Each structure stands twice: as structure tokens, then as C-alpha cells.
Amino acid sequence: MEETQARQDTGRGLSQDVPRQSRSEGHGRAPGDGDRRIGRRALLIGGAVAAVATGVLARDELRHLWWRVPGVSKPRKEGEVDFAGARWVAASSANWRMADRPDDYDVDRVIIHVTQGSFASAVKVFQDPGHGAAAHYVVREDGQITQMIRELDVAFHAGNREYNERSVGIEHAGFVEKPEDFTDAMYAASARLTARVCARYGIPVDREHIIGHVEVPGTDHTDPGPGWDWKKYLRLVEEAAAATA
């Protein structure tokens, strides 16, 4: 995160697989009754496949939009957190959208951010509806973890809609150009949090699935920066995962 820039839940990087049908045609002879029957069967089968595909797409879309139906609301407890020991401070509802993850969107990555400011300033801007961005968690220098958005909901933190929908965002108080801000207590607490998130959703503990904001397609951010010790962090995540296995 950079406090001077609002990160919107954009559509960059969003892809959609559209079912395609192909049909091969016979060559070298005129079609007889058998060919016409085969053609009718192929047509019927093709229509059935298209209907099924359309039904699947419609079902998936409904799963994504269930919360827009009047009167429908997933049971939630005010102040409830997903990580034991975290402190709850609610982000502005303008900086995230309600979902039902992982039932509607798979969660398959963790994205590491740096606030480019203090812990207090990060919490403040995430509560600002005009900011347009917020992460699920903020980790302070002393290891205190604050949760601001439930993991089941989509936080606007990555600047890429698809990545927002499929990830948990973790901010770390400090500046990318000051690696001394990344204390041992911060690394350890964040690693425990990431290990728990990975265990909850079956996310592999590796650099393909635990990434920096800078690695999100289409982003102009540089965090967590070259001062972030990925080797140390992944080792701590692995140790935390093993300790709770």
C-alpha cells in the first residue's frame, strides 16, 4: 500500500473462460440417412453441452452474487476475527465488498504489503471511505495484528480484481526503503498469520502463492521492496505451519 494512492478493485487481469464448441465435417461422399442421423445426434449433444455449460456459468454467477439478493445475509458476529489474538478494527465498507469465500471464490494466495507509513495512519486510511482500498490485516512493528476485513470478504488491496477475489492481503507497518522497520516480532507474527491462512485454504507455502504486491499483474506498487527478507519469512512460515500441523 502507498497512502497517497487509492487502490481500486479494478478489472485488470480478470479473465473468463468461455466454452467453445467445434464441429468436424465429413469429406468425400454425399451425406446419407446415417449421416443425417449423426448430424442430428451431434446437434442434440452439442445443444445439451451448451445448456449444461450455460447452467454452470449461471450457477457460478449466482454464487458470486448471492449477497445482492434482498434479505440475504451471511450470519456474522460483530468484532469476530479469523486469527486468534488479532484485534478487530473495521475498515470502511467502501473499501471492500461482501462475499462468501471460499464458497464463491477460491482463496489461493497471500499478498504481502508494506503500508509506506505508520501503523496508525494505515488503520486510519482503511477506515476512510474515500480511500478506496484496504487489506484484511495490518501487522505492527511489535507483532500486534489488527484485522479490518473478514477473510470471507473481498478486500480492495491488490489493484487487480481477480487477485483481490482470490487472496488475503496483509499489510506491514513501515517503509519499503527502511528494512529496519521489519522487526523480528513483525516477521514472526506475520509468518504465524500467513501459516494459518495457508492451512485454512490449502495454500502451498511457497513464493508462487505467497507474493508481494509488486508481483500482482498491472500494479504500479513496489512493496514490500528489496528490504523484505523473503528467505527468512518463508522459513518462519514453514516453521509456524509445522508447529500447528
ZAKOL-855683 format. One line per 2 residues: number of its first residue (from 1); their letters; for each residue x, y, z of C-alpha. Coordinates in steps of 0.02 Angstrom, whole numbers, plus 50000, padded with zeros to 5 digits. Layout:
NUM> A> X Y Z; ...
This chain:
1> ME> 50000 50000 50000; 50053 50179 49971
3> ET> 49945 50301 50067; 49947 50430 49929
5> QA> 49867 50310 49805; 49695 50230 49817
7> RQ> 49694 50051 49756; 49534 50012 49670
9> DT> 49453 49844 49641; 49486 49854 49454
11> GR> 49451 49728 49320; 49633 49717 49262
13> GL> 49692 49539 49243; 49516 49469 49250
15> SQ> 49495 49326 49132; 49345 49219 49091
17> DV> 49349 49052 49006; 49212 49043 48876
19> PR> 49159 48869 48821; 49189 48839 48636
21> QS> 49115 48706 48525; 49196 48634 48368
23> RS> 49118 48530 48231; 49210 48420 48105
25> EG> 49131 48392 47937; 49142 48233 47831
27> HG> 49227 48240 47662; 49224 48136 47503
29> RA> 49043 48073 47498; 48867 48140 47497
31> PG> 48776 48129 47661; 48654 47984 47676
33> DG> 48519 47948 47805; 48651 47886 47927
35> DR> 48745 48048 47910; 48589 48149 47940
37> RI> 48554 48048 48097; 48730 48076 48157
39> GR> 48712 48260 48119; 48552 48269 48220
41> RA> 48633 48175 48364; 48783 48291 48359
43> LL> 48667 48439 48359; 48569 48373 48507
45> IG> 48727 48329 48602; 48804 48498 48561
47> GA> 48647 48585 48622; 48647 48485 48782
49> VA> 48830 48527 48814; 48795 48711 48783
51> AV> 48646 48706 48901; 48749 48623 49037
53> AT> 48891 48748 49013; 48769 48893 49020
55> GV> 48691 48820 49177; 48862 48803 49259
57> LA> 48907 48983 49217; 48740 49044 49281
59> RD> 48759 48944 49441; 48934 49013 49470
61> EL> 48873 49190 49439; 48733 49165 49564
63> RH> 48858 49101 49691; 48957 49262 49668
65> LW> 48804 49372 49684; 48704 49283 49820
67> WR> 48730 49427 49940; 48641 49550 49825
69> VP> 48476 49460 49845; 48361 49562 49960
71> GV> 48354 49491 50135; 48503 49376 50112
73> SK> 48647 49400 50233; 48779 49277 50291
75> PR> 48774 49261 50482; 48913 49367 50557
77> KE> 48961 49418 50732; 49018 49596 50758
79> GE> 49202 49602 50804; 49234 49420 50760
81> VD> 49410 49385 50694; 49482 49245 50588
83> FA> 49651 49239 50675; 49660 49207 50861
85> GA> 49738 49353 50953; 49702 49480 50818
87> RW> 49620 49645 50866; 49466 49695 50766
89> VA> 49451 49869 50692; 49325 49880 50550
91> AS> 49378 49955 50383; 49255 50065 50291
93> SA> 49129 49962 50194; 49177 50065 50041
95> NW> 49347 49980 50040; 49289 49800 50023
97> RM> 49140 49700 49963; 49039 49564 50043
99> AD> 49070 49386 49983; 49064 49207 50046
101> RP> 49240 49145 50017; 49295 49011 49987
103> DD> 49121 48953 49934; 49106 49083 49797
105> YD> 49290 49120 49762; 49437 49005 49796
107> VD> 49572 49082 49904; 49740 49028 49836
109> RV> 49868 49160 49880; 49929 49280 50014
111> II> 49988 49453 49962; 50118 49544 50066
113> HV> 50108 49734 50076; 50202 49874 50163
115> TQ> 50099 50024 50220; 50226 50157 50170
117> GS> 50180 50243 50332; 50143 50210 50514
119> FA> 50026 50079 50584; 49907 50212 50647
121> SA> 49900 50300 50479; 49862 50136 50389
123> VK> 49717 50097 50504; 49652 50275 50483
125> VF> 49653 50272 50292; 49572 50100 50287
127> QD> 49429 50174 50387; 49413 50316 50261
129> PG> 49277 50279 50131; 49363 50395 50008
131> HG> 49524 50294 50010; 49455 50154 49902
133> AA> 49572 50020 49971; 49605 49914 50124
135> AH> 49686 49749 50170; 49620 49610 50280
137> YV> 49759 49629 50409; 49887 49756 50470
139> VR> 50040 49698 50567; 50127 49821 50685
141> ED> 50313 49829 50724; 50287 49744 50892
143> GQ> 50192 49599 50813; 50017 49659 50854
145> IT> 49895 49601 50719; 49739 49701 50679
147> QM> 49604 49628 50568; 49499 49753 50472
149> IR> 49406 49644 50346; 49343 49466 50365
151> EL> 49434 49338 50259; 49270 49282 50183
153> DV> 49252 49455 50106; 49346 49533 49960
155> AF> 49465 49671 50012; 49519 49802 49885
157> HA> 49705 49785 49915; 49791 49717 49759
159> GN> 49735 49836 49622; 49680 49686 49520
161> RE> 49503 49618 49533; 49546 49435 49509
163> YN> 49687 49442 49636; 49575 49533 49760
165> ER> 49445 49397 49745; 49569 49255 49771
167> SV> 49687 49321 49904; 49710 49378 50083
169> GI> 49804 49542 50100; 49925 49575 50243
171> EH> 49996 49750 50271; 50154 49782 50371
173> AG> 50185 49950 50453; 50340 50037 50387
175> FV> 50427 50096 50231; 50498 49995 50087
177> EK> 50660 50095 50093; 50683 50061 50280
179> PE> 50705 49873 50307; 50742 49908 50489
181> DF> 50554 49936 50508; 50529 49749 50479
183> TD> 50567 49688 50654; 50588 49508 50711
185> AM> 50423 49523 50805; 50336 49580 50646
187> YA> 50409 49441 50540; 50364 49309 50670
189> AS> 50185 49369 50695; 50153 49390 50510
191> AR> 50226 49217 50475; 50107 49138 50601
193> LT> 49962 49228 50520; 50012 49176 50344
195> AR> 50038 48996 50400; 49863 48993 50472
197> VC> 49788 49068 50314; 49880 48940 50207
199> AR> 49821 48797 50316; 49641 48857 50313
201> YG> 49630 48863 50123; 49758 48731 50074
203> IP> 49879 48859 50001; 50056 48794 49969
205> VD> 50191 48881 50070; 50299 48943 49927
207> RE> 50340 49100 49830; 50215 49060 49695
209> HI> 50072 49075 49818; 50144 49197 49946
211> IG> 50187 49350 49844; 50224 49534 49859
213> HV> 50109 49672 49799; 50240 49713 49668
215> EV> 50208 49544 49587; 50023 49573 49555
217> PG> 49991 49597 49368; 49954 49776 49321
219> TD> 50010 49854 49484; 50123 50006 49497
221> HT> 50172 49967 49677; 50344 49910 49734
223> DP> 50305 49840 49907; 50365 49750 50005
225> GP> 50526 49807 49922; 50702 49736 49913
227> GW> 50724 49754 50102; 50593 49621 50138
229> DW> 50685 49460 50183; 50588 49328 50086
231> KK> 50705 49186 50134; 50683 49224 50319
233> YL> 50497 49250 50301; 50463 49086 50208
235> RL> 50568 48992 50336; 50464 49065 50477
237> VE> 50302 49024 50388; 50360 48844 50362
239> EA> 50409 48830 50545; 50241 48901 50602
241> AA> 50148 48783 50486; 50244 48634 50553
243> AT> 50212 48685 50732; 50024 48688 50706
245> A> 50010 48536 50592
